[in-house]
Amino acid sequence: MERLSAGLSHLFMTVFLYCFSGFMVIPAITDVTMSAVCPGKDECSLAIYLTGFQQAIIGLGSLVMMPLVGNLSDRYGRKVMLTVPMTLSIFPLAVLAYSRTKGFFYAYCVLRTLISMLTEGSVQCLALAYVADNVPESKRVSIFGILSGIASCAFVCGNLSTRFLSTSAVFQVAAGGTVISLVYMRMFLPESMSRSSIVSEQATETDSLLEKSPKKTLKLFKTLPSLKDTISMLRTSKTFSQAAVISFFSTVAEVGAHSSLLYYLKAQFHFDKDQFADLMIINGIAGTVSQLIFMPILAAAVGEAKLLSVGLFFSCLNMLLYSIAWASWVPYAAALLSLVAIFAMPCLRSIASKEIGPCEQGKAQGCLTGICSFAQVVCPLAFSPLTALFLSESAPFHFPGFSILCAAFAAMIAFAQSIAVRTAQPGCTVEDFSSVEP
């Protein structure tokens, strides 16, 4: 039990260090991109299309890789597979830490795109699978919320650091932080507990979905996930298929809004690195407080299905306010809605994990992450042209936030689907871990 508690603590610290390094570059990268592609301008269609192209290519690679990463982690362990993305993510940051001139920026873009095609979302996917391995169903949504809260805390700290660092120092600190997170993980994080230590062969928390499906899906390529495996998961469990649909539309909304928001704020209100950081700090603080304090209480009181719907509704409202912002203070007010909007994804992942057998947690989380990656492929095809068009002088009508409004519609579709979700009753209790505290 002590080993389990220590394992979760070290996982939380690993996620914090890794996310801190990744998040601190977000406020700075918009200015770096604009300086390299369109020097001296506040609006640049080329920068928007370049960002959208990167997202599409990265999403396409992740769509293929995430189910594979999840499945390999089921076979070889979460710690082994965590090592790969954490190592590769050092190199793009090191390029911009050295120089941010035009040539180095394009080298960064190429390197980041190639590496992110293999690793984007994998740390989150593997961390969720690690938690699902070691935490019983009754406590899982709370721990997922805490894990997401840790990431939000890293988001706050990373953006706060950016607020007081020069652009060059931001990338140097980010590269160093990624190295520290890798070393910490390799030294202190224990390997995820084996399935046999959590459940016996006679009693599992949830029956394996693939064991319920036709056996032919298990006979081929036991190591590599097939399309039939994914389809079997989606067809065997209605709740899991609903979670997949919600994942897709909520990711379309989130990625679409995020890819448009920074360029929209820069063009509309002339935001710079510091103001981006301020906005993200408000988002992060609200999310951290919400997930670490309120979410465990509310999940036990109202249930994760209702909390999922509430989170998606406020996510839609958050994007709607961004899209119609009439003054520079409105985005800061809209950011406060993330206090509730942040509930959605941890609840969704928890609901999905309870539909999956303990030997398939990596595969299932990889499947959902792959679906989210597919949404990242679709988003740039729609949102990059919309953003560029409505921020330009040739817009058919004056509505600079129109692309963010479209993202709000996608969030509303996810909300409508979430109303129909019915969570399964918990299966057998894992007595050995019924009193585990995070």
Secondary structure, 3 states (H helix, E strand, C coil): CHHHHHHHHHHHHHHHHHHHHHHCCHHHHHHHHHHHHCCCCCCCHHHHHHHHHHHHHHHHHHHHHHHHHHHHHHHHCHHHHHHHHHHHCHHHHHHHHHCCCHHHHHHHHHHHHHHHHHHCCHHHHHHHHHHHHHCCHHHHHHHHHHHHHHHHHHHHHHHHHHHHCCHHHHHHHHHHHHHHHHHHHHHHCCCCCCHHHHCCCCCCCCCCHHHHCCCHHHHCCCCCCCHHHHHHHHHHCHHHHHHHHHHHHHHHHHHHHHHHHHHHHHHHHCCCHHHHHHHHHHHHHHHHHHHHHHHHHHHHHHCHHHHHHHHHHHHHHHHHHHHCCCCCCHHHHHHCCHHHHCCHHHHHHHHHHCCCCHHHHHHHHHHHHHHHHHHHHHHHHHHHHHHHHHCCCCCCCCCCCHHHHHHHHHHHHHHHHHCCCCCCCCCCCCHHHCCCCC
